[in-house]
Amino acid sequence: MIETSRGLAAGAELAARVIQSVPEVDALFCAGDVLAAGALFECQKRGWAVPGRIALASFDDVDLLRHVSPAVTTLRLLLASALRKCCLVGLWMGPSTYAAASST
């Protein structure tokens, strides 16, 4: 895992750092679609075929990635829905079940 700032330039810099430090890298997962777009542009600048030479993926499912070529895999996280389900499961199970599960 490599920490970076946000933005297209940060994604390009991230890809360059990974490519230079691990030349045999074949996949890069970015913590956001804008970073992935920057990484895609850097790979294209270096002549690396995406996804042939390196695969790119990220999450956010922002509109930006619908306009790049080739397409980059992106995951949509439905956080509000997931939190609501976790709360409902917690209410259904009750506090005694949680206490028993967490003490094992």
Summary of the structure (lengths in Angstrom):
residues: 104
radius of gyration: 18.8
end to end distance: 30.5
largest distance: 57.9
contacts: 275
relative contact order: 0.13
helix: 53%
strand: 12%
